[in-house]
């Protein structure tokens, strides 16, 4: 963590802010895909339709 703090202090403030926004966007996209997948799986029936007919 000490190396990251030292690296952050050597970069200009707009670059640090842009990297923070890019990281936040990337994390948000990963969480959105994960949530979308979970909601998709919850919407699937527990048994395939062919077994329900018999």
C-alpha positions in Angstrom: 0.0 0.0 0.0 2.9 2.3 0.7 4.1 2.0 -3.0 0.6 2.9 -4.2 0.5 6.0 -2.0 4.0 7.1 -3.3 2.9 6.5 -6.9 -0.3 8.5 -6.4 1.6 11.4 -4.9 3.9 11.6 -8.0 1.0 11.8 -10.5 -0.9 15.0 -11.3 -4.2 15.4 -9.6 -6.3 15.2 -12.9 -4.7 11.8 -13.7 -5.5 10.5 -10.2 -9.1 11.7 -10.5 -9.4 10.1 -14.0 -8.0 6.8 -12.8 -10.4 6.8 -9.8 -13.4 7.4 -12.2 -12.2 4.7 -14.6 -11.8 2.3 -11.7 -15.3 3.2 -10.3 -16.8 2.7 -13.8 -15.1 -0.7 -14.2 -16.3 -1.9 -10.8 -19.8 -0.7 -11.5 -19.9 -2.6 -14.8 -18.6 -5.8 -13.2 -21.3 -5.5 -10.4 -24.0 -4.8 -13.0 -23.1 -7.9 -15.1 -23.0 -10.0 -11.9 -26.4 -8.7 -10.8 -27.9 -9.2 -14.2 -26.7 -12.8 -14.2 -28.1 -13.5 -10.8 -31.4 -12.0 -11.7 -31.4 -14.0 -14.9 -30.7 -17.3 -13.1 -33.5 -16.6 -10.5 -36.0 -16.1 -13.3 -35.3 -19.5 -14.8 -37.7 -22.3 -13.9 -36.4 -24.9 -11.5 -37.5 -27.7 -13.8 -37.3 -27.7 -17.6 -40.7 -27.2 -19.3 -40.6 -30.7 -20.9 -40.7 -32.4 -17.4 -43.7 -30.3 -16.2 -45.9 -31.6 -19.1 -45.5 -35.3 -18.0 
